[in-house]
Amino acid sequence: MATASAASVALSLLQRRGGLAAALSRSSSLARGCRSAARGFSSGARAGEEEEELRVRYLDDEHKGADLKERAKMHSSEVSSFVSRARATINDIANLPVPTIAAIDGIALGGGLELALACDIRVAVTSAKMGLVETKLAIIPGAGGTQRLPRIIGVSLAKELIFSARVVDGNEAKLIGLINHVVEQNEGGDAAYRRALALGKEFLPQGPVAMRVAKLAINQGMEVDMLTGLAIEEACYAQTIPTKDRIEGLLAFKEKRPPRYKGE
């Protein structure tokens, strides 16, 4: 797994009521604003509340990123342990019970792209660079890339990208279905982040329980045949029936007002 040193990862916008989590893959200079943006965007925190919903640490100079020079100094057993930890972390992101968005404003190579693949939705700027380049280094993607990429763009295209170690920009990534949205970079260098925020705001009004089980139904259903998938959908739907939010949704529709969901 090779991750560009320019890329850093921040988990933000994690709603305590279960609304949204966005995973942002972006440059360290941009990501410094993530913590304040997350706190301001969360509807869960009360005014003046000091509880942190996000903590981001930036590593600079010789400590930044999964550096190949650092990897070269590792013993083979250390490399295996490092990749295992990375795989487990990325799996944890994939299994978050809320929607996740990856915003790519710069470079996402190797592990950086594998993290983005673990998110539900990906947004990138036209100038972004993405790729699973491990075969160029005589290794293979080790944090889920060989499994998630073909599920997203198809087996044949995934093989082509991994076999060639090709790096694609935002436009090509959109063309092959690797990302959902592509935008032109702005002067601030955070266009993908801004697009991800706008997209996240579309998710926030929905019922938290419904969002959680919808994600579960989709993720599990994609791994099985249609008949089994429909059974999974039925079981997930059943979880929404006894909720207070379902009644609130019906009342809000009847009273022609926005619903006030509590995730109950």
C-alpha positions as CSV (number, residue, x, y, z in Angstrom):
1,M,0.0,0.0,0.0
2,A,1.5,3.4,-1.0
3,T,-0.1,6.6,0.2
4,A,0.9,10.0,-1.2
5,S,2.4,12.0,1.5
6,A,0.4,15.1,0.4
7,A,-2.9,13.3,1.4
8,S,-4.3,13.3,4.9
9,V,-7.5,11.9,6.2
10,A,-10.0,13.5,8.5
11,L,-13.3,12.1,9.7
12,S,-15.8,15.0,10.1
13,L,-19.4,15.8,10.3
14,L,-20.1,12.9,12.5
15,Q,-23.6,13.5,13.7
16,R,-24.2,12.1,17.2
17,R,-27.8,11.4,16.2
18,G,-26.6,9.2,13.4
19,G,-27.1,11.6,10.4
20,L,-23.8,11.7,8.6
21,A,-20.1,11.1,8.6
22,A,-17.9,12.4,5.9
23,A,-14.4,11.1,5.3
24,L,-12.3,13.8,3.7
25,S,-9.1,12.9,1.8
26,R,-7.4,16.2,1.3
27,S,-4.2,18.2,1.8
28,S,-3.1,19.0,5.3
29,S,-3.3,22.8,4.7
30,L,-7.0,22.5,3.9
31,A,-8.0,19.9,6.5
32,R,-7.1,22.3,9.4
33,G,-10.6,23.7,9.0
34,C,-12.3,20.4,9.3
35,R,-12.7,20.4,13.1
36,S,-14.4,23.8,13.3
37,A,-16.5,23.1,10.3
38,A,-17.7,19.8,11.8
39,R,-18.6,21.4,15.1
40,G,-20.5,24.2,13.3
41,F,-22.3,21.8,11.0
42,S,-23.5,19.4,13.6
43,S,-27.0,19.9,14.8
44,G,-26.4,17.6,17.8
45,A,-24.2,20.0,19.8
46,R,-25.9,22.7,22.0
47,A,-24.8,26.3,21.9
48,G,-21.6,26.7,24.0
49,E,-21.1,23.0,24.4
50,E,-17.4,22.2,24.5
51,E,-17.6,18.5,23.7
52,E,-15.3,17.6,20.8
53,E,-17.0,15.6,18.0
54,L,-13.8,15.5,16.0
55,R,-10.1,15.5,16.7
56,V,-7.6,15.8,13.9
57,R,-3.8,15.6,14.2
58,Y,-1.5,16.8,11.4
59,L,1.9,15.2,10.9
60,D,4.5,17.3,9.2
61,D,8.0,17.0,7.8
62,E,9.4,13.5,8.3
63,H,6.3,12.3,10.1
64,K,3.7,12.9,7.3
65,G,1.9,10.1,5.4
66,A,2.8,6.4,4.6
67,D,6.2,7.4,3.3
68,L,8.0,4.9,1.0
69,K,11.3,5.7,2.5
70,E,9.9,4.8,5.9
71,R,8.5,1.5,4.5
72,A,11.9,0.7,3.0
73,K,13.4,0.6,6.5
74,M,10.7,-1.8,7.8
75,H,11.3,-5.5,8.4
76,S,8.9,-7.7,6.4
77,S,7.0,-8.6,9.6
78,E,6.6,-4.9,10.3
79,V,5.2,-4.2,6.9
80,S,2.6,-7.0,7.3
81,S,1.6,-5.6,10.7
82,F,1.4,-2.1,9.3
83,V,-0.8,-3.1,6.4
84,S,-3.0,-5.2,8.7
85,R,-3.7,-2.2,10.9
86,A,-4.4,0.0,7.9
87,R,-6.8,-2.6,6.6
88,A,-8.6,-2.8,9.9
89,T,-8.9,1.0,10.1
90,I,-10.3,1.2,6.6
91,N,-12.7,-1.6,7.3
92,D,-14.0,0.3,10.3
93,I,-14.7,3.3,8.1
94,A,-16.5,1.1,5.6
95,N,-18.7,-0.3,8.5
96,L,-19.7,3.0,10.0
97,P,-23.5,3.0,10.4
98,V,-23.9,6.4,8.8
99,P,-23.3,7.7,5.2
100,T,-19.7,8.6,4.5
101,I,-18.3,10.9,1.8
102,A,-14.7,11.1,0.5
103,A,-13.7,14.5,-0.7
104,I,-10.5,14.3,-2.8
105,D,-8.9,17.7,-3.4
106,G,-5.4,16.5,-4.2
107,I,-3.7,13.2,-4.4
108,A,-5.1,9.8,-3.4
109,L,-2.8,7.0,-4.4
110,G,-2.6,3.5,-2.9
111,G,-3.9,3.6,0.6
112,G,-5.4,7.1,0.1
113,L,-7.7,5.7,-2.6
114,E,-8.4,2.6,-0.7
115,L,-9.8,4.8,2.1
116,A,-11.9,6.7,-0.4
117,L,-13.2,3.4,-1.8
118,A,-14.4,2.4,1.7
119,C,-16.7,5.5,1.7
120,D,-20.2,5.4,0.4
121,I,-19.7,8.4,-2.0
122,R,-16.7,10.0,-3.6
123,V,-16.2,13.6,-4.8
124,A,-13.1,14.9,-6.5
125,V,-11.7,17.9,-8.3
126,T,-10.7,17.6,-12.0
127,S,-7.1,18.0,-11.0
128,A,-7.1,15.2,-8.4
129,K,-4.9,12.2,-8.9
130,M,-6.2,8.8,-8.0
131,G,-4.8,5.3,-8.5
132,L,-3.9,1.9,-7.0
133,V,-0.2,2.0,-8.0
134,E,1.1,-0.9,-5.8
135,T,2.0,-3.2,-8.7
136,K,4.6,-0.7,-9.7
137,L,6.2,-1.3,-6.4
138,A,6.0,-5.1,-6.8
139,I,3.2,-5.4,-4.3
140,I,-0.6,-5.3,-4.5
141,P,-3.3,-3.2,-2.8
142,G,-3.5,-4.5,0.7
143,A,-6.2,-2.5,2.4
144,G,-9.2,-3.6,0.4
145,G,-8.4,-2.2,-3.0
146,T,-8.5,-5.4,-4.9
147,Q,-12.0,-6.1,-3.5
148,R,-13.7,-2.7,-3.4
149,L,-12.5,-1.3,-6.7
150,P,-14.0,-4.0,-8.9
151,R,-17.3,-3.7,-6.9
152,I,-17.4,0.0,-7.8
153,I,-16.2,0.2,-11.4
154,G,-16.4,-3.4,-12.5
155,V,-14.0,-6.3,-12.7
156,S,-12.4,-5.6,-16.1
157,L,-11.7,-1.9,-15.5
158,A,-10.4,-2.6,-12.0
159,K,-7.9,-5.2,-13.4
160,E,-6.8,-2.7,-16.0
161,L,-6.1,0.0,-13.5
162,I,-4.4,-2.2,-11.0
163,F,-2.3,-4.1,-13.6
164,S,-1.2,-0.9,-15.2
165,A,-0.8,1.1,-11.9
166,R,-2.4,3.9,-13.9
167,V,-3.2,7.3,-12.2
168,V,-6.4,9.0,-13.3
169,D,-7.6,12.5,-12.9
170,G,-11.1,13.6,-11.7
171,N,-12.6,13.7,-15.2
172,E,-11.6,10.1,-16.0
173,A,-12.5,8.9,-12.5
174,K,-16.0,10.3,-13.1
175,L,-16.2,8.7,-16.5
176,I,-15.4,5.2,-15.2
177,G,-17.7,5.5,-12.2
178,L,-14.9,5.7,-9.6
179,I,-16.3,8.9,-8.2
180,N,-19.9,10.3,-8.0
181,H,-19.1,14.0,-8.7
182,V,-16.3,16.0,-10.2
183,V,-15.8,19.7,-9.8
184,E,-13.3,22.4,-10.8
185,Q,-10.9,23.4,-8.2
186,N,-11.4,26.8,-6.5
187,E,-8.9,29.4,-5.3
188,G,-9.1,28.1,-1.8
189,G,-8.2,24.6,-2.9
190,D,-11.2,23.0,-1.2
191,A,-13.8,22.6,-4.0
192,A,-14.4,18.9,-3.4
193,Y,-14.7,19.5,0.3
194,R,-17.3,22.2,-0.4
195,R,-19.2,19.9,-2.8
196,A,-19.1,17.1,-0.2
197,L,-20.6,19.5,2.4
198,A,-23.4,20.5,0.1
199,L,-24.1,16.8,-0.6
200,G,-24.1,16.0,3.0
201,K,-26.7,18.7,3.7
202,E,-29.0,16.8,1.4
203,F,-28.7,13.8,3.7
204,L,-29.2,15.5,7.0
205,P,-33.0,16.0,7.0
206,Q,-33.7,12.2,6.6
207,G,-34.5,9.9,9.4
208,P,-31.3,8.6,11.1
209,V,-32.6,5.1,11.7
210,A,-33.8,4.9,8.1
211,M,-30.4,6.0,6.9
212,R,-28.6,3.4,9.0
213,V,-30.7,0.5,7.9
214,A,-30.8,1.7,4.2
215,K,-27.0,1.5,4.2
216,L,-27.0,-1.9,5.8
217,A,-29.5,-3.2,3.4
218,I,-27.6,-2.0,0.4
219,N,-24.2,-3.1,1.6
220,Q,-25.3,-6.6,2.6
221,G,-27.6,-7.0,-0.4
222,M,-24.8,-6.4,-2.8
223,E,-23.0,-9.5,-1.5
224,V,-25.8,-11.9,-2.0
225,D,-28.3,-13.1,-4.7
226,M,-31.5,-11.0,-5.4
227,L,-33.8,-13.3,-3.4
228,T,-31.6,-13.1,-0.3
229,G,-31.1,-9.4,-0.8
230,L,-34.9,-8.8,-0.8
231,A,-35.1,-10.8,2.5
232,I,-32.4,-8.5,3.9
233,E,-34.4,-5.5,2.8
234,E,-37.5,-6.8,4.4
235,A,-35.7,-7.3,7.7
236,C,-34.2,-3.8,7.6
237,Y,-37.5,-2.2,6.7
238,A,-39.0,-4.0,9.8
239,Q,-36.6,-2.1,12.0
240,T,-38.1,1.3,11.0
241,I,-41.7,0.3,11.7
242,P,-41.7,0.6,15.5
243,T,-39.7,3.8,15.6
244,K,-41.0,7.2,16.8
245,D,-39.3,8.8,13.8
246,R,-41.7,6.9,11.5
247,I,-44.7,8.4,13.3
248,E,-43.1,11.8,13.3
249,G,-42.5,11.5,9.5
250,L,-46.2,10.8,8.9
251,L,-47.3,13.6,11.2
252,A,-45.0,16.1,9.6
253,F,-46.3,15.1,6.1
254,K,-49.9,15.5,7.3
255,E,-49.1,18.9,9.0
256,K,-47.0,20.1,6.0
257,R,-44.0,20.9,8.1
258,P,-40.4,19.6,8.3
259,P,-40.0,16.5,10.4
260,R,-38.1,16.6,13.7
261,Y,-36.3,13.3,13.9
262,K,-34.5,12.1,17.0
263,G,-33.2,8.8,15.8
264,E,-35.6,6.9,18.0
